[in-house]
Amino acid sequence: MHKRLSLVAAVTALVVAPALALLSGSGTSGAASTAGNATVTVVHGIPGVPVDVYVNGTDVLPNFTFGTVSPALSVPPGTYALAVKAAGTSNTLLSASATVTAGENATVVANLDFPAGAPTLNVFANPTTPTAAGNAWVLVRHTAQAPGVDVYAGSTKVITNLTNPNSAGPLAVPAGTLPVSVAVHPSTSASTPVLGPINLPLTAGHVYIAYAIGSATATPSTLTAVVQDYTVGQVKSSNGYRVASSTGKVACFGSQACAGDLSSTHLNAPVVGTISTPDGSGYWLAAADGGVFNFGTAGFFGSAGSLHLNKPIVGIAATGDEKGYWLVAADGGVFSYGDAVFQGSTGGTHLNAPVVGIASTPDGGGYWLVAADGGVFAFGDAAFHGSTGGTHLNAPVVGTAATSDGAGYWLVAADGGVFAFGDAAFHGSTGGTHLNAPVVGLTATGSNGGYLLAAADGGVFAFGDAAFQGSAAGTLNNQAVGISS
């Protein structure tokens, strides 16, 4: 889907986001967006025309050249005036004013129309929904001065007669290498492409958007392609779960198979948390000293095991593409590894209660920290939806989990009381029920239609569409510390 619009979103990104980064003392965060902002990427698809981009009379992007894809930037909502001028001149090529709203993810493309080849501006809405586990989203956008095209994945035609200025997709494609070719419509095979084959290395949980830009009618042709890549995360498997103990023993149920544990390993500090990869084929254990242990397809990206910590580690959360994770300490200090980006912390801040857990947004652009009093702290593109801070609780909060779209979260208390915020729905709890041992954690199903609670004795309680597939009671070497699915 696309709509004609001014290049205001690009201007906002280029002016405000760098300023915010400088003020905060940190760099930009890739595809991540600060809560309440929009996320904007800019593509220059007009050949031979370097431009200067002005906002409110200020040149904010000098000499922006053909074939350039800007970083994805977080931009505050608002209305802005724009002028696009030929680089180094006062010759205005395009000008307009428009508004960008909170929560949008868009790409602004300056390109040639067809058949006239006149410069124009298009804005495309980008996918923000997590992929199924193991898949990536792929889209193709026709923004070139060229007739309709057919798009092939290998030898298979997947898109027919895509015309300027339209978008096709998203297509769910398994992770791996995808050869993409573009042929003029009508075509019968990919043997005579005008573009490609382009080998796209696809990572699960990412969105790949290929833009045809330039002109096929120019002599010589300037027709080419550029690719935008960002992360949305994956919807995790809901067919099983794992319960981990403080000694690092792991009990596995349903489709979540065990790939090892630490039950025969000497640990310098007890295990305090666990999290699974979205497809359930791997998992991490985190220890109180910051040690990280990876099993199955979960990768090792570093640990805080050799660092002096002001407070012990209490939780772990992973990015949606499985290429990074965060550790959080009881004082809210956050440690990032792999492609997990540090978005802020409560380290050094006076807290009414210690932090007890962390949950990440699907695109890996933010996270929530939750404290024992139910206070919630949102960072990056994680939005605050409410908390139990200031509410009298029968038992302290011990954990949190986010919905698969990142628009809500649950908190769970030691008595099994569950508190739902945003689009997280309440499906039941053990609050008011006699328990043999306190609850220690919660994990949600990929559908957001249910969740599982784990107690310190390994007992498991299923609610909503979460299926009970067994309990770890009596099978762990020590008390359970967490559950993941």
C-alpha positions as CSV (number, residue, x, y, z in Angstrom):
1,M,0.0,0.0,0.0
2,H,1.2,3.5,-0.8
3,K,0.1,7.1,-0.7
4,R,1.4,10.2,-2.3
5,L,2.8,12.6,0.3
6,S,5.4,15.2,0.9
7,L,8.9,14.3,1.9
8,V,8.1,15.6,5.4
9,A,8.8,12.3,7.1
10,A,12.3,12.3,5.7
11,V,12.9,15.8,6.9
12,T,11.6,15.0,10.4
13,A,14.0,12.0,10.5
14,L,17.0,14.0,9.3
15,V,16.5,16.9,11.7
16,V,15.0,15.7,14.9
17,A,16.4,12.2,15.3
18,P,20.1,13.2,15.1
19,A,19.4,16.0,17.6
20,L,17.8,13.6,20.0
21,A,20.7,11.2,19.7
22,L,23.2,14.0,20.5
23,L,21.1,15.2,23.5
24,S,20.9,11.6,24.9
25,G,24.6,11.0,24.3
26,S,23.9,7.8,22.3
27,G,23.8,6.9,18.6
28,T,20.8,6.1,16.5
29,S,19.2,2.7,16.9
30,G,18.7,1.3,13.5
31,A,15.0,0.4,12.9
32,A,14.1,1.2,16.5
33,S,11.7,3.9,17.3
34,T,11.2,5.8,20.5
35,A,7.8,5.1,22.0
36,G,5.1,7.3,20.5
37,N,7.2,8.2,17.5
38,A,7.2,7.2,13.8
39,T,9.9,5.2,12.1
40,V,11.0,6.6,8.7
41,T,13.4,5.5,6.0
42,V,14.2,7.6,2.9
43,V,15.1,6.2,-0.6
44,H,16.6,8.4,-3.4
45,G,15.5,6.9,-6.7
46,I,16.0,9.7,-9.2
47,P,19.1,9.1,-11.2
48,G,21.6,11.9,-11.9
49,V,20.0,14.4,-9.5
50,P,21.8,14.8,-6.2
51,V,19.6,16.9,-3.9
52,D,19.7,19.1,-0.8
53,V,16.8,18.6,1.6
54,Y,15.6,21.6,3.4
55,V,13.2,21.9,6.4
56,N,11.9,25.2,7.5
57,G,14.7,26.8,5.4
58,T,17.6,24.8,6.8
59,D,19.6,22.4,4.7
60,V,19.5,19.2,6.7
61,L,20.6,16.6,4.1
62,P,23.2,18.0,1.6
63,N,24.1,16.0,-1.5
64,F,21.7,13.1,-1.0
65,T,22.5,10.8,-4.0
66,F,20.8,8.3,-6.3
67,G,20.5,4.8,-4.9
68,T,20.9,5.8,-1.2
69,V,18.8,4.3,1.5
70,S,18.9,6.3,4.7
71,P,19.1,4.7,8.1
72,A,15.7,4.0,9.7
73,L,15.2,6.8,12.2
74,S,12.8,7.6,15.0
75,V,10.8,10.8,14.5
76,P,8.4,12.8,16.7
77,P,5.0,13.3,15.2
78,G,4.2,16.8,13.9
79,T,3.8,19.0,10.8
80,Y,6.8,20.2,8.8
81,A,7.6,22.3,5.7
82,L,9.9,20.8,3.1
83,A,11.9,21.9,0.1
84,V,14.0,19.6,-2.1
85,K,16.6,21.5,-4.2
86,A,19.1,20.5,-6.8
87,A,22.4,20.0,-4.8
88,G,24.3,23.2,-4.3
89,T,21.7,25.4,-6.0
90,S,18.5,27.4,-5.1
91,N,16.5,25.5,-7.8
92,T,13.5,23.9,-5.9
93,L,12.5,20.6,-7.4
94,L,9.8,19.7,-5.0
95,S,8.1,21.4,-2.0
96,A,5.3,20.5,0.3
97,S,4.0,20.4,3.9
98,A,2.5,17.4,5.7
99,T,2.0,15.7,9.0
100,V,3.6,12.5,10.3
101,T,1.7,10.6,13.1
102,A,2.8,8.5,16.0
103,G,3.4,4.8,15.5
104,E,3.8,4.9,11.7
105,N,6.5,2.9,9.9
106,A,7.0,4.3,6.5
107,T,9.5,4.7,3.6
108,V,9.6,7.9,1.6
109,V,10.8,7.4,-2.0
110,A,11.8,10.2,-4.4
111,N,11.5,8.5,-7.8
112,L,10.5,8.9,-11.5
113,D,6.9,8.2,-12.5
114,F,5.9,6.2,-15.6
115,P,5.7,6.8,-18.5
116,A,6.6,10.5,-18.3
117,G,9.7,10.1,-16.1
118,A,8.7,13.1,-13.9
119,P,10.2,13.4,-10.4
120,T,7.6,12.5,-7.8
121,L,7.3,11.5,-4.1
122,N,5.7,8.4,-2.7
123,V,5.3,7.1,0.8
124,F,4.8,3.4,1.5
125,A,3.5,1.9,4.7
126,N,5.8,-0.8,6.0
127,P,5.0,-4.1,7.8
128,T,5.3,-4.0,11.6
129,T,3.8,-7.5,12.3
130,P,6.2,-10.2,13.5
131,T,6.8,-13.1,11.1
132,A,6.0,-16.7,11.8
133,A,9.0,-18.4,13.4
134,G,11.7,-19.1,10.9
135,N,10.4,-16.7,8.2
136,A,11.2,-13.3,6.8
137,W,8.9,-10.8,5.1
138,V,9.7,-9.9,1.5
139,L,8.2,-7.0,-0.4
140,V,8.9,-5.6,-3.9
141,R,8.1,-2.0,-4.9
142,H,8.1,-0.6,-8.4
143,T,9.4,3.0,-8.3
144,A,11.2,3.1,-11.6
145,Q,10.4,4.7,-15.0
146,A,9.6,1.3,-16.5
147,P,6.6,-0.7,-17.6
148,G,5.0,-3.4,-15.5
149,V,7.2,-6.3,-14.4
150,D,7.0,-9.9,-13.2
151,V,9.0,-10.9,-10.2
152,Y,10.6,-14.4,-9.8
153,A,11.9,-16.2,-6.7
154,G,14.3,-18.6,-8.4
155,S,12.3,-19.9,-11.3
156,T,8.9,-19.4,-9.8
157,K,6.9,-16.3,-10.7
158,V,5.6,-14.8,-7.4
159,I,4.4,-11.4,-8.6
160,T,2.7,-10.6,-11.9
161,N,2.5,-7.2,-13.6
162,L,3.7,-5.0,-10.8
163,T,3.4,-1.4,-12.0
164,N,4.8,2.0,-10.9
165,P,4.1,3.2,-8.1
166,N,2.8,0.0,-6.5
167,S,4.0,-2.5,-3.8
168,A,3.6,-6.3,-3.7
169,G,3.8,-8.3,-0.5
170,P,4.6,-9.0,2.2
171,L,5.4,-12.6,1.3
172,A,6.4,-15.0,4.0
173,V,9.7,-16.6,3.0
174,P,11.8,-19.1,5.0
175,A,15.2,-17.8,6.2
176,G,18.0,-18.5,3.7
177,T,19.2,-17.1,0.4
178,L,16.5,-16.0,-2.0
179,P,17.4,-15.3,-5.7
180,V,15.1,-12.6,-7.0
181,S,14.8,-11.7,-10.7
182,V,12.6,-9.0,-12.4
183,A,11.4,-9.4,-16.0
184,V,9.3,-7.2,-18.2
185,H,5.6,-8.2,-18.2
186,P,4.4,-10.4,-19.8
187,S,7.1,-13.0,-19.2
188,T,7.2,-16.7,-19.2
189,S,10.5,-17.3,-17.3
190,A,13.2,-15.6,-15.4
191,S,15.8,-16.3,-18.1
192,T,15.8,-12.7,-19.4
193,P,15.6,-10.4,-16.4
194,V,16.0,-6.7,-16.5
195,L,17.1,-6.9,-12.9
196,G,18.9,-9.7,-11.1
197,P,19.1,-12.3,-10.1
198,I,19.7,-10.6,-6.8
199,N,20.6,-13.0,-4.0
200,L,18.9,-11.8,-0.8
201,P,20.3,-13.4,2.4
202,L,17.1,-13.6,4.5
203,T,17.2,-13.7,8.3
204,A,14.2,-14.8,10.2
205,G,12.3,-12.0,11.8
206,H,13.5,-9.4,9.3
207,V,11.6,-7.4,6.6
208,Y,13.3,-7.0,3.2
209,I,11.9,-4.5,0.7
210,A,13.4,-4.3,-2.8
211,Y,12.9,-1.1,-4.7
212,A,13.3,-0.9,-8.5
213,I,14.5,2.7,-9.1
214,G,15.9,4.7,-12.0
215,S,14.9,4.6,-15.7
216,A,14.7,1.7,-18.1
217,T,14.2,4.1,-21.0
218,A,17.3,6.2,-20.4
219,T,20.4,5.6,-22.6
220,P,22.2,3.9,-21.0
221,S,19.6,2.4,-18.7
222,T,19.8,3.6,-15.1
223,L,17.5,0.9,-13.9
224,T,18.7,-0.7,-10.6
225,A,17.5,-2.0,-7.3
226,V,18.1,-1.2,-3.6
227,V,17.1,-3.1,-0.6
228,Q,15.8,-1.9,2.8
229,D,16.2,-4.3,5.7
230,Y,14.8,-4.0,9.2
231,T,13.7,-6.2,12.1
232,V,10.2,-7.0,13.3
233,G,10.8,-10.2,15.2
234,Q,9.1,-13.5,15.1
235,V,5.9,-15.0,16.7
236,K,7.2,-17.7,18.9
237,S,6.1,-21.3,18.9
238,S,3.2,-22.1,21.2
239,N,3.5,-25.9,21.2
240,G,5.5,-26.4,24.4
241,Y,7.6,-24.9,27.1
242,R,10.8,-25.3,29.2
243,V,11.2,-24.8,32.9
244,A,14.7,-24.0,34.3
245,S,16.0,-24.3,37.8
246,S,18.6,-22.3,39.8
247,T,21.1,-25.1,39.2
248,G,20.7,-24.9,35.4
249,K,18.6,-28.1,35.0
250,V,16.0,-27.7,32.2
251,A,12.8,-29.7,31.9
252,C,11.2,-29.7,28.4
253,F,7.6,-30.3,27.5
254,G,5.6,-30.6,24.2
255,S,7.5,-29.6,21.1
256,Q,10.2,-27.8,23.0
257,A,13.0,-30.4,23.1
258,C,15.9,-30.2,25.5
259,A,19.3,-29.5,23.9
260,G,21.3,-29.7,27.1
261,D,21.5,-28.0,30.5
262,L,23.9,-27.2,33.3
263,S,22.8,-29.8,35.8
264,S,26.3,-31.3,35.8
265,T,28.2,-28.0,35.6
266,H,29.7,-26.1,38.5
267,L,28.3,-22.6,38.5
268,N,29.7,-19.6,40.1
269,A,26.3,-18.2,40.6
270,P,22.7,-19.6,40.4
271,V,20.7,-19.4,37.2
272,V,18.0,-16.7,37.4
273,G,16.3,-16.7,34.1
274,T,15.7,-18.4,30.7
275,I,14.3,-17.5,27.3
276,S,13.7,-19.6,24.1
277,T,14.3,-18.7,20.5
278,P,11.0,-17.9,18.7
279,D,10.9,-21.2,16.9
280,G,11.7,-23.1,20.0
281,S,14.9,-24.7,18.7
282,G,17.2,-23.1,21.2
283,Y,17.3,-21.3,24.5
284,W,19.5,-19.3,26.8
285,L,20.1,-19.5,30.6
286,A,21.3,-16.4,32.5
287,A,23.1,-16.6,35.9
288,A,23.1,-14.0,38.7
289,D,26.7,-13.1,37.9
290,G,25.9,-12.4,34.3
291,G,27.0,-15.6,32.8
292,V,25.1,-16.6,29.7
293,F,24.7,-20.3,28.5
294,N,23.3,-21.1,25.1
295,F,21.8,-24.4,23.8
296,G,20.4,-25.6,20.5
297,T,20.3,-22.9,17.9
298,A,20.6,-20.1,20.4
299,G,23.9,-18.2,19.8
300,F,26.4,-16.9,22.3
301,F,27.0,-13.2,21.9
302,G,28.8,-12.3,25.2
303,S,28.1,-12.1,28.9
304,A,28.7,-10.1,32.0
305,G,30.3,-13.0,33.8
306,S,33.7,-11.2,34.0
307,L,32.3,-7.8,35.0
308,H,31.9,-6.3,38.5
309,L,28.2,-5.8,38.9
310,N,26.6,-3.4,41.3
311,K,23.6,-5.7,41.6
312,P,23.0,-9.3,40.5
313,I,21.5,-10.1,37.2
314,V,17.8,-11.0,37.4
315,G,16.6,-11.6,33.9
316,I,17.3,-12.0,30.2
317,A,15.4,-11.0,27.0
318,A,16.3,-11.7,23.3
319,T,15.9,-9.8,20.1
320,G,13.3,-11.2,17.6
321,D,15.9,-12.3,15.1
322,E,17.8,-14.4,17.7
323,K,21.0,-12.5,17.1
324,G,21.3,-10.7,20.5
325,Y,20.0,-10.4,24.0
326,W,19.9,-8.1,27.0
327,L,20.6,-8.9,30.7
328,V,19.1,-6.8,33.4
329,A,20.3,-6.4,37.0
330,A,18.3,-5.8,40.1
331,D,19.1,-2.0,40.0
332,G,17.8,-1.9,36.4
333,G,21.2,-1.8,34.8
334,V,21.0,-3.2,31.3
335,F,23.7,-5.0,29.4
336,S,23.3,-5.6,25.6
337,Y,25.0,-8.2,23.4
338,G,24.9,-9.1,19.7
339,D,22.4,-6.9,17.8
340,A,20.6,-6.0,21.0
341,V,20.9,-2.2,21.3
342,F,21.1,-0.4,24.6
343,Q,18.1,1.9,24.9
344,G,18.5,3.1,28.5
345,S,18.2,1.7,32.0
346,T,17.3,2.6,35.6
347,G,20.9,2.0,36.7
348,G,21.8,4.9,39.0
349,T,18.1,5.8,39.5
350,H,16.4,5.5,42.9
351,L,13.8,2.7,42.7
352,N,11.0,2.0,45.1
353,A,11.6,-1.7,44.6
354,P,14.2,-3.8,42.8
355,V,13.9,-4.7,39.1
356,V,12.8,-8.4,38.7
357,G,12.5,-8.9,34.9
358,I,12.8,-7.7,31.3
359,A,10.8,-8.2,28.1
360,S,11.6,-7.0,24.6
361,T,9.5,-5.6,21.8
362,P,9.2,-7.8,18.7
363,D,11.5,-5.7,16.5
364,G,14.2,-5.6,19.1
365,G,14.0,-1.8,19.3
366,G,13.1,-1.6,22.9
367,Y,12.3,-3.3,26.2
368,W,10.4,-3.0,29.4
369,L,11.8,-3.4,32.9
370,V,9.5,-4.4,35.7
371,A,10.1,-4.0,39.4
372,A,8.9,-6.0,42.4
373,D,6.2,-3.4,43.1
374,G,4.9,-3.7,39.6
375,G,6.5,-0.5,38.4
376,V,7.2,-0.6,34.6
377,F,9.9,1.3,32.8
378,A,9.8,1.5,29.0
379,F,12.8,2.2,26.8
380,G,13.3,2.5,23.0
381,D,10.1,1.7,21.0
382,A,8.5,0.0,24.0
383,A,5.4,1.9,24.9
384,F,4.2,2.3,28.5
385,H,0.7,0.8,28.9
386,G,0.4,0.9,32.7
387,S,1.7,-0.7,35.9
388,T,0.8,-1.7,39.4
389,G,3.3,0.7,40.9
390,G,1.4,2.5,43.7
391,T,-1.1,-0.3,44.0
392,H,-1.3,-2.5,47.0
393,L,-0.2,-6.0,46.0
394,N,-0.8,-9.2,48.0
395,A,2.6,-10.5,46.8
396,P,5.5,-8.9,44.9
397,V,5.7,-9.0,41.1
398,V,8.2,-11.6,39.9
399,G,8.1,-11.5,36.1
400,T,6.7,-10.1,32.8
401,A,6.0,-11.1,29.3
402,A,5.0,-9.0,26.2
403,T,2.4,-9.6,23.5
404,S,3.7,-10.7,20.1
405,D,2.9,-7.3,18.6
406,G,4.5,-5.4,21.4
407,A,1.4,-3.4,22.2
408,G,0.9,-4.9,25.7
409,Y,2.3,-6.9,28.5
410,W,1.5,-9.0,31.5
411,L,2.9,-8.9,35.0
412,V,2.8,-11.9,37.3
413,A,3.1,-11.9,41.1
414,A,4.5,-14.5,43.5
415,D,0.9,-15.6,44.4
416,G,0.1,-16.1,40.7
417,G,-1.9,-12.9,40.3
418,V,-1.8,-11.7,36.7
419,F,-2.1,-8.1,35.6
420,A,-2.8,-7.3,32.0
421,F,-2.0,-4.0,30.2
422,G,-2.4,-2.7,26.7
423,D,-3.6,-5.3,24.3
424,A,-2.7,-8.1,26.7
425,A,-5.8,-9.9,27.7
426,F,-6.5,-11.4,31.2
427,H,-7.0,-15.2,30.9
428,G,-7.0,-16.2,34.5
429,S,-4.6,-16.6,37.4
430,T,-3.8,-18.5,40.6
431,G,-4.3,-15.4,42.7
432,G,-6.4,-16.5,45.7
433,T,-5.5,-20.2,45.2
434,H,-3.4,-22.1,47.7
435,L,0.0,-22.9,46.1
436,N,2.6,-25.3,47.3
437,A,5.3,-22.9,46.2
438,P,5.4,-19.3,44.9
439,V,5.1,-18.5,41.2
440,V,8.4,-17.4,39.7
441,G,7.6,-16.5,36.1
442,L,5.3,-16.3,33.1
443,T,5.5,-16.9,29.4
444,A,2.8,-16.2,26.7
445,T,1.6,-18.1,23.7
446,G,2.4,-16.7,20.3
447,S,-1.3,-16.0,19.6
448,N,-1.5,-13.8,22.8
449,G,-4.5,-15.9,23.7
450,G,-3.0,-17.5,26.8
451,Y,0.0,-17.9,29.1
452,L,1.7,-20.3,31.4
453,L,2.9,-19.7,35.0
454,A,5.7,-21.6,36.6
455,A,6.1,-22.1,40.4
456,A,9.3,-22.5,42.3
457,D,8.6,-26.3,42.8
458,G,8.3,-26.7,39.0
459,G,4.5,-26.7,38.9
460,V,3.0,-25.3,35.7
461,F,-0.4,-23.6,35.4
462,A,-2.0,-23.0,31.9
463,F,-4.5,-20.3,31.0
464,G,-6.4,-19.3,27.9
465,D,-5.1,-21.2,24.8
466,A,-1.9,-22.3,26.5
467,A,-1.9,-26.1,26.6
468,F,-0.7,-27.9,29.8
469,Q,1.8,-30.5,28.7
470,G,3.4,-31.5,31.9
471,S,4.9,-30.3,35.1
472,A,8.5,-30.2,36.4
473,A,7.4,-30.7,40.0
474,G,9.8,-33.1,41.7
475,T,12.1,-33.3,38.6
476,L,14.4,-30.3,39.2
477,N,17.6,-30.3,41.3
478,N,16.6,-27.1,42.9
479,Q,13.8,-24.5,42.8
480,A,12.5,-23.4,39.4
481,V,13.5,-19.8,38.3
482,G,11.7,-19.4,35.0
483,I,9.6,-20.7,32.2
484,S,10.0,-20.0,28.4
485,S,8.1,-21.1,25.3
